[in-house]
Amino acid sequence: MPNFTPPQNPATIDADAALAWYDRHARSLPWRVPPAERARGVAADPYRIWLSEVMLQQTTIAAVGRYYARFLALWPDVAALAAAPIEAVLVEWAGLGYYARARNLHACAVAVVERFGGQFPTASAELLTLPGIGPYTAAAIAAITADERVAVVDGNVDRVVARYLALPVPVRDAKDVVRETVQAAVPARAGDFAQALMDLGATICAPRNASCMLCPLRPGCAGTRVDPLQFPVKPVKAERPTRYGHAFVIRDADGDIYLRTRPGKGLLAQMTETPTSQWVSDKQAPNYPVNAEWRHHGQIVHVFTHFRLELEVWSATATDPEALEDGWWADPAELGAEALPSVFRKVLAAAGLE
Ligand code: SF4
């Protein structure tokens, strides 16, 4: 955990306040047992919670709704899903993506039938033994269906806690602090508390907006006393490496420019280029593509997603243009019609063209 000492006495999340807010403002979700019904003893169905959690790993609540309803209509319980052919499950899953999850879903249903007699387990330790169920999903099912006092930390909860603590480092560097902060607050109503934090993150303490005046956690929140939108602190992106190369602008006696098509695979595939060297991690001497009087025009810099490129730009007039066979000669006035990526437009500009 670089440059970060966890607070000795981190602020405690006020679970009572969160629950009181949840009792009034819980979102209505197809798989959710509302807090009033939960208080009357209605338990959430672990099959439904599991199904929704697995689907939500791929996409938003809005997009999941239709898939969830369709799955429940076709396979209303875990035994029905286990008995379905995997091909049928994959067909219904189509559009949700990540087909390994659909296969794990089916394998998990089969395991619940074979190992637990079709009774979906609700203890996190047992859930963790099932295919496709990791620590987050196990905690969510255990808390929501059986009030197991475990911390349930999804992306929304990460954000709420990062703001609540005014966490000075990215969440990924303080996962334990976030989890322990939630764990320390989990009350007897563990399931409702988990869902309260999720709902707070989805509605009040949202990614681009924090409605602190409406938030039940405001009295203890450190983030609201500064600027909540500073948190979570963004991870520093890895520095881009630099690659080096040479680009060669060749003209014929008429002033036309020699261009060619880049390879069919890789960066800028099938785009148009001037001849260029390999782009490598150390500076190398130019290997001119034709014998000519080469003139150096300095250097251009172009930043790609994964690296920064420094190209030395050279130009020359070819004495034997017929020797260049792979490309074509372009009129400088018509370069706008060429599929030249911006890095090669920079090259041409450096050579006094474009
Ligand atoms: S007070 Fe504001 S920043 Fe703090 S948890 Fe609530 S909405 Fe988020």
Residues whose N, C-alpha, C, O or C-beta is under 5 A from the ligand:
A	BS01	SF4	V160 R163 Y164 I204 C205 A210 S211 C212 C215 L217 R218 C221 G223 T224 P228
